[in-house]
Amino acid sequence: MNILITGAGKGIGYATALKFIETAKSEDNIFLLSRDLSQIKNISTSKPRLHFIECDLINTIQLNERLKIIYDNCQSLDFIINNAGLLLNKDFNEIKEHEIDHVLNTNFKAPFLIIQQLMPLLVKAKNPHIINIASMGGFQGATKFSGLSVYSSSKAALVCLTECLAEEFKSIKIAVNALCIGAVQTEMLSEAFPGYKALLSPNDMASYLHWFTLNGHKYFNGKVIPVSNTTP
């Protein structure tokens, strides 16, 4: 098994990385991408083979260069978890153009480019599965929250990309699904909504994400799945 997890330095990405490290075999390659990998680099493990990719997703030149690490260490790629994200909670009239670019580049453009660059490895895998981590804020018909206009719109774009790619990749048998996650008690959530307490922890969500990555493509393709135990 060869897998790339973005946003692996904190929150859901970090917890998900731990799940895969616990269950992986010695020959497996786990590629962990984040701006800050200081916490996860402290993990001591004899298996699997861990590869740390420190990268700022909005720096596309750096991203393209760092993804070559994956090509240098494996011949195929089974799974991509596009988990890295940026949450901005700000009044619509106060949002600056550079903030729009920052959120869209992180939440939509980066996953797009990652998938595009790694396609030659995905097509060589037996049952490749791409999981895009979206949000209930980007799920059509779900209740929207004030202040999240850019964030929710970027996640809606990621949802649409998921549906488009699943159709486009049918002939090469690459499954693509999106998980629209509800509130999870991460640092990112706490920074955007101080004092808010979510019912789910990163570990809770990581357990589901671990299972879905390995098994979801057996049941779903091109699906946008709400993963939330609250309404909204």
Secondary structure, 3 states (H helix, E strand, C coil): CEEEEECCCCHHHHHHHHHHHHHCCCCCEEEEEECCCCCHHHCCCCCCEEEEEECCCCCHHHHHHHCHHHHHHCCCCCEEEECCCCCCCCCHHHCCHHHHHHHHHHHHHHHHHHHHHHHHHHCCCCCCEEEEEEEHHHCCCCCCCCCCHHHHHHHHHHHHHHHHHHHHCHHHCCEEEEEEECCECCHHHHHHCCCCCCCECHHHHHHHHHHHHHHHHHCCCCCEEEECCCCC
